[in-house]
Amino acid sequence: MEGVTTPFSMEEVRGVVEESDGNKSPGPDGFNFAFLKGAWEVISGDVMAFMHEFHVNARLPKALSSYFIALIPKSFNPQALGDFRPISLLGSMYKLVAKVLTKRLCLVMDSLVSKNQSAFIKGRLLVDDVLVINEIVDWVKKAKVKCEIFKVDFEKAYDSVSWSYLDYMLRRYGFDEKWRSSVRACVFAGSLSVLVNGCPTEQIDICKGLKQGDPLAPFLFILVAEGLGALMNKAVELGFYKGIQLRSCGVNISHLQYADDTLFVGEVCVENLWTTKAILRWFELISGLKVNFFKSKLFGINVEDDFLSSAAAFLKCNVERLPFIYLGLPVGANPRRMATWNPVLEVLQKRLASWKNKYVSLGGRVVLLNSVLAAIPIFYLSLFKMPVGVWKKIVRLQRKFLWGGVASTSKISWVNWRDVCRPNNEGGLGVKDLRIMNISLLTKWKWRLLSEGNSIWKFVLRDRYGGGESGVSWMSRSLPTNKVSPWWNDLMVVGLVGGVERLQHFFFKKIGNGDETSFWHDVWVGTQPLKEEEELCDMLLNILLPIQLSHTKDEWRCQHSNGGLFSVRALYCYLAGIIVPPIVLDLELVTDLGFVWKSFAPSKVIVFSWQLLLRRLPTKKNLFKRGILSDDSKKICVLCPMNIECEGHLFGWCDFASTLWRKFFIWFGWDGAVPRDPLEIFQKFRKTTGIGKRLKGLLAVWHVVVWAIWKVRNNVIFNSIVPVVEDVFQRIITLSWKWLREKKMGGSCSLYEWKTYPLDCILR
Ligand SMILES: [Zn+2]
């Protein structure tokens, strides 16, 4: 606890400023963190004087602690106050103080908070709780044990926290007066104004609650919620509440908390109901957090309907049936059923529909696929194994989105999906393969089983599937499948793809003192357990030569990782390399495609060039091949009749293109003939110039030229604009100059300098 009240150091405060998001809306003072970052050199002295004063006096001037509430509509056409989401806009200096305090609080959180609480604490994940409750539900179903789950709904949890109770909890945790007065200065003060049509109302003084958007609030809230957990633990200890135990002397699960998302789990008896009601009422009286029983839900497993409905009447809540959603993930659902995945597919479809009518380039769609669309299923994929049917459906949605532009030719997948999913340096677009992502994310559970310290989810798994020397002996698959949950089953076979075990010997022991490693049964030297080594005696001496015992503990490590520590990303790359069939393209083309990305051109242009080098653009020849153009005579190039329009022609030996390229070769001062093929021209650009800035700058010019040729071609077809080579040449020079400037390339060269000495400019 000592560290939390020492004076603030310059380093500490600057660190907080640097890692803060500068793009948030400013509060009443009109400044956000972008200002603090930008002006840090000038204002750091004043900021530190302010921080020092706060440390000594634990006071904030009223001007700094007052804040705005903006109402953001949740729906398109809001009618009632409930249709708005209130967002607090806090002053920048207040935020700075709160962030510095929060950072200090984080350091001690883990030691303060019980294992039943998983929110906002390093090393504890949201999915952990969902796993625990799912394993319990599956176990009670199979063991035919009666079980009830009560899902508690707190009314406006943040807004109703009692200040005196918060202060009491801080004291009980052993925070000294100094720290508590700092928290009081931040939380127990301030007045808010509501922004109505952009104008603040009169100030309203507040007397309870935590501020939405206050960096301190989530952590203080957890300390408040711990009071409820403590009451539950006491009730279990005194025998007033009976939780669920998977084996005698195993862990007793009575409740799970994620911030204010709370589940009570227990045996089915009248006593449990009384205790539930009493504890929630007590907690309301002391903390101010009121339970909305009407919105709370009761679930029963192996419980008679009569008992359940009278229990619900007693608690004044509703009875509902499994499965239900907890923390955004299903509980009690079978992950192998399509219906379990419907919410994911629905959200994906909804997002896709919202972009359907907007023009987004292919490059933009790649970004959307990887960031937004992939993020939605990943939440599910980090816990459940995705059935093949779901994977196929998601891929179909992704493909449709990737190739569905606004053009009438939208339904064609121009490039094989497998190649789309390859990494950039292997000729692909780098779209994530969700099936491989799924394996990587699930393998992380195995890693966590081996390497992380004790936590509730591990206790539950150990109680259910038996312990080994390292807690859970998942390495041996001796359990009958009808005794284990679908989740455990899936985890056991997670490395299995196409009938081949891809992750055999993925994990291995790094020997410290040897205490936790079995000489014969563990893999700790070589690639298999010693009991499986043949001709052992001969080899043993040689094998053991490099091993030296030390005083450190034995540790688990894994292959294909960053320094032996597990990483989802590293495993994904490794698996993608072995699971996806090798590319059928020419190796040199793959190298070229890798270079396409090494440029300062915008991503939409790069993806276009990628499609061009693969010869998969909607050129007339390709459209004819796919049956979109039916008339053979329409395949002709619009820039020089008599030739068929394909990538090689349009961007290479077409009169227009070759004249244009010649101008660029002259501009760069390159001797020799211009190659006829666009790929050869690309190679000329990438091979003459070396590496780094110069390469990126030159390749950007290549990208602008092909991009411009495509625009010229479309302008002839759709707008009947006849191009003039010299004009296009000048336009490209200007455009490339702008791109380089945007990426801060070419120093601050002027357009004149760029026109005259392009190579010198790139090198600046
Ligand atoms: Zn032509």
Residues whose N, C-alpha, C, O or C-beta is under 5 A from the ligand:
A	BS01	ZN	C637 L639 C640 N643 C654 D655
